[in-house]
């Protein structure tokens, strides 16, 4: 008998016995609108077990109280980048409230460096490493028998002397072995939230900043099963199904029938389907199917990250920029779906000048949303091997964001957070789109980054980066900003008109953001806004005569829905 086997035998009767109903899986989500796919898979892996979903916005003691009310004998906690700091706080309280509870942790935040985590948090009895459905099921079976979970593949455990035995992370080789994770009886309570779903695991690419680089190959659910499960969501009338497939369009024979099925759903279907795609790998047949989608049926997320080819090469990524740009323009031309694109701030070798170019390249496509994320150094990602080479410093706690590199100072990254915040409040919120486009042409020569840069600089001078802001004030801020640029009376009149146009479109007819020259009137029983010029011409960038025009609020909303 080896020393390890002896330790396993010596701990064989240490764990308390528990029935399946004593097993509780805890998810602490980022928002109430989110749901947890992981704990639902685990609920199916251990029949009779229960789930508890809370959020990081819940206070710590109520979180502890909610767990206590479940009376778990075995508590499994899903650990992610958005909740790990709250999980660490909770772990310190659990032994005081539930001293006889066996604690399991799993998820990407603990799958790597499990030894360090278990040493830092001695109340954690086991860590499930990698894809945990099968390992967690085997572990719970042991625990329910009153036995130790020592030696189970994919499970880190403690020996009799406290030594941590990490084991190795595991994957589920056959996804078809996993039961469908959602229950009919829970749908009424969660149909208005975001439901996460997957048809594959793994990714064909190996981007250094992504955890998918740690797993080789792509595994798929059988297509007939996928279509059956999508029909379940449609019958349940859910608001949104968000696919967590890392690259949804990795295999055409798999994803195209899914898109065709979704396109063919009846008009009564209100479910929106969200996919992350490598848009440069779409072909004309796929584009033709996307063109047929009912308005609002799908939305696409496109990770561009940078347009600097040297930067992309440094993180093992290849973008076919011309195809990306062409396909984005084509899909936006369909006017039937939301397109969300991503850039990452802080990638290797991308300083301010390079990010300026990347931002302008992507912004010129006018996507529905351009998310600016900050590089994160995830446990298990290949990016960790580039830290020294590129002079990176990053947060030692979640979310592990970049603080500086050899291409960006901390001061520049700090300022870029203000830039991102301002851009999020206006452009990504769909607010003041026509007004900011006009300001960009009038005062920044069409250079989008320069415009938002100047607005971010002004924002900081006002001290706005340290305050919360009511939506009703955001419109007048742009008038004040334009004055700081030297805008004359005529420019301010035009800007005010565009801001009123934008406000009606975005905030609705009952909203009257502060500081604007509102002229709302009833004419022939129709509610109109009166502008001191041909407002449609101004919106479209044409010469606008100074003839007063009255436009119904309904017409403004209809115009924007058909022209934007």
Buried (B, 14 or more C-beta within 10 A) or exposed (E): EEEEEEBBBBBEEBBBEBEBBBBBBBBBBEEEEBBBBBBBBBBBBBEEBBBBBBBBEBEEEEBBEBBBEBEBBBBBBBBBBBBBBBBBEBBEBBEEEBEEBBBBBBBBBBBBBBEEBBBEBEBBBBBBBBBBBBBBBBBBBBBBEEBBBBBBEBBBBBBBEEEBBBBEBBBBEEBEEBEBBBEEEEBEEBBEBBBBBBBBBBBBBBBBBBBBBBBEEBBBBEBEBBBEBBEBBBEBBBBBBBBBBBBBBBBBEBBBBBBEBBBEBEEEBEBBBBBBBBBBBBEEEBBEBBBEBBEEBBBBBBBBBBBBEEBBEBBBBEBEBEBBBBBBEBBBEBEBBBBBBBBBBBBBBBBBEBBBBBBBBBBEBBBBBBBBBBBBBBBBBBBBEBBEEBEBEBEEEBBBBBBBBEBBBEEBBBBBBBBBBBBBBBBBBBBBBBBBBBBBBBBBEEBBBBBBBBBBBBBBEEEBBEEEEEBBEBBBBBBEBBEEBEBEEEBBBBBBBBBBBBBBBBBEBEEBBEBBBBBEEEEEEEEBBBBBBBBBBBBEEEEBEEEEBBBBBEBBBEBBEEEB
